[in-house]
Amino acid sequence: MTVVQKSKVTRGQKGEQTRERILVKSGELFAAKGFFGTATRDIATAAGLQQPSLFFHFASKQAIADELLAYSLSRPKTFASRLVEEPGSAAARLYAYISFDTEHLASSPYDLTGIHQDGLLSMPDFRKWKLAGDALAQHIRTLIRQGHVDGSLLPLDPILVQHMISGINLNTIRRVGDKQRRKSGLPEFVADFILRGLLSSPRSLPSVQIEGRELLRLLKTDE
């Protein structure tokens, strides 16, 4: 490898590191001050940059939020859509989804709580992510309805239950500290907590745990 090639790799790596730092600091600021309360100069200062350098990596504050929303919604939506089509107990599939989503949020390098506040997704500029969020919610509701059909879940309002699941996940990540949310066992704890209130037979929880964890393992291997 030539010296010129080395310098190109180094510049590329530095650019990725800067971009990542911008996303991390933006997530923190959006969580603390809200999307609308955060200016690009706040982000640049937090990331140790001048504003022109910030705009070299992201054209606008919306572009930063777009990337954070993509991280927040894309994988969970795809995973939930796969679970809807999987065979087996709907309760176990819902358990797998809740575990997956909690782990996804808890292991994120970004604070994603701020981008789900301020009514951000109701803005026309974020319609793409509003539709992605709606699709994810619909997949969760479908899993719940499938649980009504196979008898594994109590016949509760799917819309209400979906909102409860989403709210518990986001508030769990918002309320616990960074070290605590990265502790192993948190995804299973949250899934256990939610399923206990939804199972038509609470005594079936151990079998739901086993089936759900195995399904999660298999689907994550295929990602």
N, C-alpha and C positions, 0 to 999 in steps of 0.2 A: 504494500500500500504506500502511495506517495505521500509526501508532506501535505500537498494540496488536498488529497482525498481525506486525510486525517482531519484537516481544518474544517472541511465541509461536514463531516460527521459530527464534529464537536459543535459547530454552529447549529446543526439540526437538533442535536440533543439539548443544547441550551435553549433553543426556541421552544421545544416541547416542555422543558422545565418551567419556562416563563409562562407559557400558556396554562400549564397546570396550576401554577401559583395564582394566576389571575382567577381561575375558576374557584379555587379554594377560598381565597379572600372574598370573592363576590358572594359565595354561599354564606359565609359568616356575616357579611354586611347585610345581605337580604334578610337573613334570619333576625338580625338585631334591629335593623332600621326599616325593613320592608323594601320591596323593589322600588316603589315610587319615592321613598325617602333616601335612596342611595343614588349619589351622583357618580358619573364616571371618574371625576377627579378623586372621589373618596376611594374608589377601587384602585386607581393608579397609585395613590399614596400608600394604601395598605399593601400593595404588591411591590412597592419600592420602585415605581416607574414614573416617567413623565407621561402625560396624556397621549402625545403622539406615538409613544412606544406601545401604549395600551391599544390604540386603534390599529396598529400594525398587525396585532394578533386577532382582534375582534373589531368588526366595523362599528358596533354599537352595543349599548347595554342590553338591547333585545337579543343580539346574537349570543351574548354570554348566557342569558336566561334560556335561550333555545337549547344550548348545549347541556345545561343543567337539567332541563325538562326532558331532553332525550335520554339522559342517563337515568332519570327518575322513573320514566314511564315505559320505555321501549322494551326492556327485558321482561318486566313483570307482565306487560300486555301479551307478549309472545308466549311466555310460560303459561299464563292463564288460558290462552286459546288452545294450547296443546292439552291441558288438563281436561278441558270440556270434552275433548274427543277421546280421552283415555277410557278404557273399561274399568270396572271395579267400583267399589263403594264411593259415592259422592262425598261422604264425610271424610274419607281418607284423602281424596283428591283436594278437598278444601283445606285439610290439614297441611298437605304438601304445599299448597299455594301460600298459606299464611306463613309457614316456616320460611319459604323461599323469599317472600317479600320482606319479612322482618330482617332476614340475613342481608338481603340486598341493601336495605336502608341503613342497617347498622354498620355494615362494612364499607359504606361509601366514603371516599376521601373528602367528599363535599357535604356541607350542611344543606340538606334539601328542603328543610322545613319552610324557609322563607318564600320559596317559589310556589308554595301551595297556599299562600296567604294573599291578602290585598285584592282578591278577586281577579288575579292576574289572568286566569284562563278564560275569563269572560270578555277580555279585550279582543277585538278583531285581529290584531297582529299575532295573537297566540291561538287562533282558531284550530290550527293543525293539532296542537297539544290538547285542546279542549276535546276534540274528536277522539284522540288517542285515549284520554282519560275516560271518556264516555264508553269507549269500546272495552276498556279494562273493567269498568264497573259492570257492564253488561255480561262479560264472561263470569265474573264473580256471582252475579245474580243467577246466571244459568246453572252454575254449580250448586247453588242453594236450592233452586227449583228441582234439580235432578235428585237432590237429597230428600225432597218431599216425595218424589215419585218412588224412590227405592226404599223409603221409610227410615233412612239412617239419620235424618235431621228432623227436628220439630217443625211443624207447619207454621213458621213465623214469616212475616212480611219480608220478601227478599230484598226490597229496596232499603228498608230499615236495617236489616242485618248487614247488608253491604256497606252502608254508611258507618255502622258501628265498627266493622272490621277495619275499614280504611282509617277511621278516626283513632281507634286504639293503636294501630301501627304507627301513625304519624306522631301521636302524642307520646307514645313510648320513647321514640327516638328523640323527641323534643325535650322530654323531661329528664332522662337519665344522662349522666355524664359520658364523656367520650370513652373513658376506660371501661365503664360499666356496660355501655352498649356494645362494646367489642368483645365482651366476655363470652366464652363458649356457653351454650345452653340457653341464651336469650331467645332465639327463634323457636325452640321447642317449648319454652316456658310460655311465650305468647300464644302459640298454637294450642297448647294444652288449656290455657285459661279460656280462650274463646270457644273451643269445641265443647268444653264441659257444659257451657250454657246452651249449646245448640243441639247436642246429641239427643235423639229420641230415647236412647237407653244409655245413661251415663256409664253403666258397667262395660259398655263396648269400647271405652276409651283406649285401653291397652292394645286391643287389636287394631283400632284405627291408627294409633301411633306407629305400630309396626308396619302396617301397609303404607301409610303416608310417608314414613321415612324412607322406605325402600323405593317407592315411586319417585320421591324427590331425588334420591341417589341416581336412579336410572336416567331420569330426564336431564339432570345436570351433566351427566356423563355424555349425553348426546348433543348438548348445546354447541 
